[in-house]
Amino acid sequence: MNYRSAAREIVILAIPQLPKDITKIEDLNYEKIILSLTRSLSDYAKQNIQNVVSDLKRIDKFLINAEIEHPDNEQHTSQIKPVLIPDTEVLREQICSLESASNELYSAIDLPELVVHSEQKETLDYILALLKSYIQNKEKINGIIEQAAQNRDKDKKWKLNRMVRLDRDILRIATTELLCLEETPIEVICDEAVKIADKYGGDESKKFINGVLRDVIELTRKATKTIQE
């Protein structure tokens, strides 16, 4: 993970901690916001691991019950033997639970690296650049995202407050980079946004981000051209 990748994730997780009514950008204590976030990362990791353990226990209980209730074990009173489970749909449900648990465990393992990165100057500088650029251009960024989302599906009124918070914040940071921090290649920005969506939100989040970003790119190009003129 490079410093910009770490900075993107940290800012996306930090956005909910920003005050809703920002009247003086200069008065914001960015370092305090980031410090508060990094302290909460370990708690988040612990919760993820607890969720994984709970999922594994539930799956184990399901398998034990399936063995006990199976006709092949009716005559076995002293020792329950493994049995075949013919219901593939049930097995798929358990596999999905394991995949979900694995993703949460992956996130928990990855979080300490974010904490380490948050204390490095390069990462901190890019975090501050992202936060300040987002706050200074918040209205324009939000407008571009809403327009792009509506272009994707005109039958839905895609307002920011109707979006999943994670999706909204990922789009905000990607749009900030596309609009204000042009030194990073467009392909990298979009790829990173989709990866974060997949990591924290799953397949549906990834598809939504990928779809909306296509229109965001065109809109940010127009907005950037207008600013330059």
BABA-885472 format. One record per residue: x, y, z of N, C-alpha, C in turn. Coordinates in steps of 0.05 Angstrom, whole numbers, padded with zeros to 5 digits, always signed. Example, Ala and Ser with C-alpha at 12.3 -4.5 7.8 and 13.67 -1.06 7.14 Angstrom:
<atoms>
+00264-00114+00156+00246-00090+00156+00264-00066+00156
+00257-00045+00142+00273-00021+00143+00258+00001+00157
</atoms>
This chain:
<atoms>
+00017-00024+00000+00000+00000+00000+00018+00025+00000
+00015+00042-00020+00030+00067-00021+00016+00089-00004
+00030+00111-00001+00019+00132+00017-00007+00144+00007
-00010+00146-00019-00035+00158-00030-00058+00139-00026
-00053+00113-00030-00075+00093-00025-00084+00094+00004
-00064+00095+00022-00071+00097+00051-00086+00123+00057
-00077+00145+00045-00090+00171+00050-00119+00170+00041
-00125+00158+00018-00152+00157+00007-00170+00142+00027
-00161+00119+00036-00178+00103+00055-00182+00118+00081
-00162+00131+00091-00164+00145+00117-00184+00168+00114
-00182+00183+00092-00200+00206+00088-00229+00197+00085
-00233+00175+00070-00260+00165+00067-00272+00156+00094
-00256+00144+00111-00265+00137+00138-00268+00161+00156
-00254+00183+00149-00254+00206+00167-00276+00226+00161
-00287+00226+00136-00307+00245+00128-00331+00247+00147
-00341+00224+00157-00364+00226+00176-00357+00242+00201
-00332+00245+00208-00324+00260+00232-00323+00290+00227
-00325+00299+00202-00324+00327+00197-00350+00340+00206
-00349+00365+00217-00374+00378+00225-00391+00384+00200
-00417+00382+00203-00436+00387+00181-00435+00416+00172
-00434+00434+00191-00434+00462+00184-00405+00473+00186
-00392+00476+00164-00365+00485+00164-00364+00514+00154
-00361+00533+00172-00361+00561+00165-00332+00572+00161
-00313+00561+00177-00286+00570+00174-00267+00546+00171
-00259+00542+00147-00242+00519+00141-00216+00519+00158
-00205+00543+00161-00180+00546+00175-00182+00537+00204
-00206+00538+00216-00209+00531+00244-00210+00501+00249
-00212+00485+00227-00213+00457+00230-00186+00446+00239
-00187+00429+00259-00163+00416+00268-00160+00389+00254
-00148+00389+00230-00146+00365+00214-00131+00343+00228
-00109+00351+00241-00093+00331+00255-00109+00317+00277
-00126+00332+00291-00142+00320+00312-00162+00300+00300
-00174+00307+00277-00193+00290+00264-00179+00263+00256
-00155+00265+00245-00141+00242+00236-00132+00225+00260
-00123+00238+00282-00115+00223+00306-00139+00208+00317
-00162+00221+00318-00186+00208+00328-00193+00183+00311
-00190+00186+00285-00195+00164+00267-00177+00141+00272
-00151+00146+00273-00131+00124+00276-00135+00109+00303
-00144+00124+00323-00150+00110+00349-00173+00092+00347
-00192+00099+00329-00216+00082+00327-00212+00058+00308
-00190+00059+00292-00185+00037+00273-00181+00010+00288
-00167+00011+00310-00162-00014+00324-00188-00026+00335
-00206-00009+00345-00232-00018+00354-00248-00030+00331
-00246-00017+00308-00260-00027+00284-00250-00055+00276
-00224-00058+00278-00211-00083+00271-00220-00105+00290
-00221-00099+00316-00230-00118+00336-00259-00127+00331
-00276-00107+00324-00304-00114+00318-00306-00132+00294
-00290-00127+00273-00290-00144+00250-00282-00173+00257
-00262-00175+00273-00253-00202+00281-00275-00216+00297
-00288-00202+00315-00310-00213+00331-00332-00223+00312
-00338-00207+00291-00359-00215+00272-00351-00240+00258
-00326-00243+00251-00316-00267+00237-00319-00291+00255
-00311-00289+00281-00314-00311+00300-00343-00319+00303
-00361-00299+00304-00390-00305+00307-00400-00320+00282
-00392-00311+00259-00400-00325+00234-00391-00354+00233
-00366-00358+00241-00355-00385+00241-00369-00403+00261
-00375-00392+00285-00390-00408+00305-00418-00415+00295
-00431-00396+00281-00458-00401+00271-00457-00423+00249
-00437-00422+00232-00434-00442+00211-00428-00470+00223
-00411-00470+00244-00404-00495+00258-00429-00507+00270
-00446-00490+00282-00471-00499+00295-00490-00511+00274
-00491-00498+00251-00507-00508+00229-00499-00536+00221
-00473-00540+00218-00462-00566+00210-00468-00588+00231
-00465-00581+00256-00470-00600+00278-00500-00608+00278
-00517-00588+00275-00546-00594+00274-00553-00612+00250
-00540-00606+00227-00546-00622+00203-00538-00651+00207
-00516-00655+00221-00506-00682+00227-00525-00697+00246
-00533-00683+00267-00550-00695+00288-00577-00703+00276
-00588-00686+00259-00615-00690+00249-00615-00708+00224
-00592-00715+00214-00592-00731+00189-00600-00760+00195
-00616-00772+00177-00625-00800+00182-00603-00820+00186
-00580-00815+00173-00557-00834+00176-00547-00836+00204
-00553-00816+00220-00542-00815+00248-00563-00823+00269
-00587-00833+00259-00608-00840+00278-00599-00863+00296
-00582-00881+00285-00574-00905+00301-00548-00900+00316
-00536-00876+00312-00510-00870+00326-00516-00853+00350
-00516-00865+00373-00521-00851+00397-00496-00841+00411
-00474-00855+00407-00450-00848+00422-00432-00829+00406
-00433-00831+00379-00415-00815+00363-00430-00806+00337
-00431-00780+00333-00443-00770+00309-00423-00770+00286
-00431-00782+00263-00412-00784+00241-00418-00763+00220
-00398-00755+00204-00403-00736+00182-00423-00747+00162
-00439-00729+00150-00459-00737+00131-00458-00719+00106
-00471-00729+00085-00473-00713+00060-00496-00693+00063
-00492-00668+00054-00513-00648+00055-00520-00642+00025
-00543-00652+00017-00550-00650-00012-00560-00622-00020
-00569-00606-00001-00581-00580-00008-00559-00560-00015
-00554-00556-00041-00533-00538-00050-00539-00508-00043
-00565-00502-00042-00572-00474-00036-00563-00467-00007
-00567-00486+00011-00559-00482+00039-00528-00479+00040
-00514-00496+00025-00485-00494+00025-00476-00467+00013
-00489-00457-00007-00482-00431-00019-00485-00409+00002
-00506-00411+00018-00510-00391+00039-00487-00391+00059
-00477-00415+00066-00455-00417+00084-00429-00407+00072
-00425-00412+00046-00402-00402+00032-00402-00372+00031
-00426-00360+00026-00428-00331+00025-00421-00319+00052
-00430-00333+00074-00423-00323+00100-00393-00324+00105
-00380-00346+00096-00351-00348+00099-00337-00326+00083
-00346-00321+00059-00334-00300+00043-00336-00273+00057
-00360-00268+00068-00364-00243+00082-00346-00241+00106
-00343-00263+00121-00325-00264+00144-00296-00259+00136
-00289-00271+00113-00261-00268+00103-00255-00239+00096
-00275-00226+00084-00271-00198+00077-00268-00180+00102
-00284-00186+00122-00281-00171+00147-00254-00176+00160
-00246-00201+00159-00220-00207+00171-00197-00193+00156
-00200-00193+00130-00180-00179+00113-00178-00150+00120
-00201-00137+00124-00202-00109+00132-00189-00105+00159
-00194-00123+00177-00183-00120+00204-00153-00122+00203
-00142-00140+00187-00113-00144+00185-00100-00119+00172
-00114-00108+00152-00103-00085+00137-00103-00059+00152
-00120-00056+00172-00123-00030+00185-00098-00021+00200
-00083-00039+00214-00059-00029+00227-00040-00015+00208
-00039-00024+00183-00022-00011+00163-00031+00018+00158
-00057+00023+00159-00067+00050+00156-00058+00067+00179
-00058+00056+00203-00050+00071+00227-00020+00079+00224
-00004+00061+00215+00025+00067+00211+00028+00089+00190
+00013+00086+00168+00015+00106+00146+00006+00133+00156
-00014+00134+00173-00025+00160+00182-00005+00177+00197
+00016+00164+00206+00037+00179+00221+00061+00187+00204
+00060+00180+00178+00081+00187+00160+00075+00213+00146
+00096+00229+00142+00092+00257+00132+00079+00257+00104
+00088+00240+00086+00077+00239+00059+00047+00233+00059
+00040+00213+00075+00011+00206+00077-00005+00228+00090
+00006+00240+00112-00008+00261+00125-00012+00285+00107
+00008+00292+00092+00006+00315+00073-00016+00310+00052
-00017+00285+00042-00037+00280+00022-00065+00278+00034
-00067+00269+00059-00093+00269+00073-00103+00298+00076
-00085+00316+00084-00093+00344+00088-00100+00357+00061
-00086+00350+00040-00092+00361+00013-00119+00351+00004
-00126+00326+00009-00152+00315+00001-00174+00329+00017
-00171+00330+00043-00191+00342+00061-00196+00371+00054
-00175+00386+00051-00178+00415+00046-00190+00420+00018
-00181+00404-00002-00192+00408-00029-00222+00400-00029
-00229+00379-00015-00257+00371-00014-00274+00392-00001
-00265+00402+00022-00281+00422+00037-00284+00448+00021
-00262+00457+00008-00262+00482-00007-00280+00480-00032
-00284+00456-00042-00299+00452-00067-00323+00434-00063
-00333+00433-00038-00353+00414-00030-00379+00416-00048
-00389+00440-00051-00414+00443-00066-00411+00434-00095
-00389+00442-00108-00384+00434-00136-00381+00404-00138
-00366+00392-00119-00362+00363-00119-00388+00348-00116
-00404+00356-00097-00429+00343-00092-00448+00345-00116
-00447+00369-00129-00464+00373-00153-00456+00355-00176
-00430+00351-00180-00420+00334-00201-00429+00305-00196
-00427+00296-00171-00434+00268-00164-00464+00264-00168
-00480+00282-00160-00509+00279-00164-00516+00278-00194
-00504+00296-00209-00509+00296-00238-00501+00270-00251
-00477+00260-00243-00467+00235-00254-00485+00212-00247
-00494+00211-00222-00512+00189-00213-00538+00190-00227
-00549+00213-00233-00574+00215-00247-00571+00208-00276
-00548+00213-00288-00542+00204-00315-00542+00174-00317
-00534+00161-00295-00532+00132-00295-00560+00119-00294
-00578+00132-00280-00606+00121-00278-00625+00144-00275
-00637+00153-00297-00654+00177-00297-00681+00172-00283
-00687+00146-00278-00712+00140-00265-00710+00143-00234
-00686+00146-00225-00681+00150-00196-00671+00178-00190
-00681+00190-00170-00672+00217-00161-00648+00213-00143
-00624+00212-00154-00600+00205-00139-00590+00230-00124
-00601+00235-00101-00591+00256-00084-00570+00244-00065
-00551+00260-00057-00530+00250-00040-00540+00237-00015
-00561+00250-00003-00570+00239+00023-00586+00213+00019
-00590+00205-00006-00603+00179-00011-00583+00157-00017
-00558+00164-00020-00538+00144-00026-00528+00131+00000
-00517+00107-00003-00503+00094+00019-00479+00112+00027
-00475+00116+00053-00455+00135+00062-00427+00128+00050
-00420+00102+00051-00394+00094+00041-00391+00101+00011
-00411+00095-00005-00410+00101-00033-00407+00131-00038
-00422+00146-00023-00422+00175-00026-00394+00186-00020
-00382+00176+00002-00356+00187+00010-00333+00178-00009
-00335+00154-00019-00316+00145-00039-00317+00162-00064
-00341+00168-00073-00345+00185-00097-00335+00213-00092
-00339+00223-00067-00330+00250-00061-00299+00252-00063
-00285+00232-00052-00256+00234-00053-00245+00230-00081
-00257+00211-00096-00248+00207-00123-00253+00232-00140
-00276+00244-00136-00282+00269-00151-00264+00292-00143
-00257+00293-00118-00238+00313-00108-00211+00310-00122
-00202+00286-00124-00176+00281-00138-00178+00288-00168
-00200+00280-00180-00203+00285-00209-00205+00315-00215
-00218+00330-00197-00223+00358-00201-00199+00376-00192
-00187+00368-00170-00168+00387-00157-00139+00377-00156
-00135+00351-00156-00108+00340-00154-00101+00324-00178
-00096+00338-00200-00094+00325-00226-00068+00310-00231
-00049+00311-00213-00024+00298-00218-00026+00267-00217
-00048+00257-00205-00052+00228-00204-00068+00220-00229
-00059+00199-00244-00073+00190-00268-00102+00182-00262
-00120+00188-00281-00148+00182-00278-00153+00153-00272
-00138+00136-00287-00142+00107-00284-00136+00098-00256
-00115+00109-00244-00108+00102-00216-00129+00110-00197
-00139+00135-00200-00160+00145-00182-00185+00127-00182
-00193+00120-00207-00218+00104-00210-00213+00075-00199
-00190+00064-00205-00184+00037-00196-00183+00036-00166
-00171+00056-00153-00169+00056-00124-00197+00059-00112
-00214+00076-00124-00241+00080-00113-00257+00054-00114
-00255+00039-00137-00270+00014-00140-00259-00007-00120
-00233-00007-00116-00221-00026-00097-00231-00021-00068
-00232+00004-00060-00241+00011-00033-00271+00004-00030
-00287+00009-00052-00315+00001-00051-00318-00029-00048
-00302-00044-00062-00304-00073-00060-00295-00083-00032
-00275-00070-00021-00264-00078+00005-00283-00073+00027
-00296-00050+00028-00313-00042+00050-00343-00046+00044
-00351-00046+00019-00379-00046+00013-00389-00071-00002
-00370-00084-00016-00378-00108-00030-00384-00103-00060
-00396-00124-00072-00400-00124-00101-00419-00101-00111
-00441-00097-00097-00460-00077-00105-00448-00049-00104
-00433-00044-00083-00420-00018-00080-00400-00014-00102
-00385-00035-00108-00365-00033-00130-00377-00027-00157
-00400-00040-00163-00413-00035-00188-00424-00006-00190
-00435+00003-00168-00446+00030-00167-00424+00051-00171
-00402+00049-00156-00380+00067-00159-00369+00067-00187
-00365+00044-00198-00353+00041-00225-00371+00054-00245
-00397+00051-00243-00416+00063-00262-00417+00093-00260
-00419+00103-00236-00421+00132-00232-00396+00147-00240
-00373+00135-00234-00347+00148-00240-00343+00154-00270
-00355+00137-00287-00352+00142-00316-00362+00170-00323
-00385+00177-00313-00396+00204-00318-00382+00225-00302
-00373+00218-00278-00358+00238-00262-00333+00247-00277
-00320+00229-00290-00295+00236-00305-00302+00258-00326
-00323+00253-00341-00330+00273-00362-00338+00299-00350
-00353+00299-00328-00362+00324-00316-00339+00339-00303
-00320+00325-00291-00297+00338-00279-00279+00350-00300
-00277+00337-00323-00261+00348-00345-00273+00375-00354
-00300+00376-00357-00313+00401-00365-00309+00422-00343
-00312+00414-00318-00309+00433-00296-00281+00444-00295
-00261+00427-00299-00233+00435-00298-00227+00454-00321
-00238+00449-00345-00234+00466-00368-00246+00493-00363
-00270+00494-00350-00283+00519-00344-00266+00536-00324
-00255+00522-00304-00238+00536-00284-00213+00548-00297
-00201+00532-00316-00177+00542-00329-00182+00566-00347
-00206+00566-00360-00212+00588-00378-00219+00613-00362
</atoms>
